[in-house]
Amino acid sequence: MRPRQLSCDLDFALVALRRALGLPRGAAARLFCIGRVPGWLAHALEQATQGELIRPRAQYDGPPPKRAPAAGRIIKR
């Protein structure tokens, strides 16, 4: 059996930071929010000032999404 390659994500880093700081369980989510709140507030203030929602300018460049079947329709495979 081949060893499984694991990739680290933000959750891994936050849990490692939580443990290094000796914080209680559940603190990793709070650390994530603490880092994000200033950006969320800045966006909210900008939207309130401009009177409109901020929309990303990026265009999706991936494959077209598969159509969902109509309600009650049976899919034959």
C-alpha positions in Angstrom: 0.0 0.0 0.0 1.4 3.4 -1.0 1.6 6.1 1.6 -1.0 8.7 1.2 0.2 12.2 0.4 -1.5 14.8 2.6 -1.5 18.5 1.9 -1.7 21.1 4.6 -4.3 23.7 4.5 -5.3 26.7 6.6 -7.0 24.5 9.2 -3.8 22.7 9.9 -1.9 25.9 10.3 -4.5 27.4 12.7 -4.6 24.2 14.8 -0.8 24.2 15.0 -0.8 27.9 16.0 -3.6 27.2 18.6 -1.5 24.3 20.1 1.7 26.4 20.1 0.0 29.2 22.0 -1.7 26.8 24.4 -5.2 28.0 23.5 -8.3 25.9 24.2 -10.0 23.7 21.6 -12.2 25.7 19.2 -9.8 28.7 19.2 -8.6 27.9 15.7 -12.0 29.1 14.2 -11.8 32.3 16.3 -8.2 32.9 15.1 -9.5 32.6 11.5 -12.3 35.1 12.1 -10.0 37.5 13.9 -7.9 37.7 10.8 -10.9 38.1 8.5 -13.1 40.6 10.4 -11.1 43.7 9.4 -11.6 42.8 5.7 -15.2 42.0 6.2 -15.8 45.3 8.0 -13.9 47.2 5.3 -16.1 45.7 2.6 -19.3 46.4 4.5 -18.3 50.0 5.1 -17.3 50.4 1.4 -20.6 48.9 0.3 -22.6 51.2 2.7 -20.7 54.2 1.4 -21.2 53.4 -2.3 -24.8 52.2 -1.8 -24.2 49.0 -3.8 -22.7 45.5 -3.4 -19.1 44.9 -4.3 -19.1 42.3 -7.2 -15.9 40.5 -8.3 -14.7 41.4 -11.8 -13.3 37.9 -12.5 -14.8 35.7 -15.2 -15.2 32.0 -14.6 -13.0 30.2 -17.1 -13.7 26.5 -16.2 -15.9 23.9 -17.8 -19.6 24.7 -18.1 -21.6 23.3 -15.2 -23.7 20.2 -15.8 -27.4 20.9 -16.1 -29.5 19.6 -13.2 -32.4 17.4 -14.2 -35.9 18.8 -14.1 -37.8 17.8 -11.0 -39.2 14.3 -11.2 -37.1 13.4 -14.3 -35.2 10.1 -14.3 -31.7 10.1 -15.5 -30.7 7.1 -17.6 -27.0 6.1 -17.5 
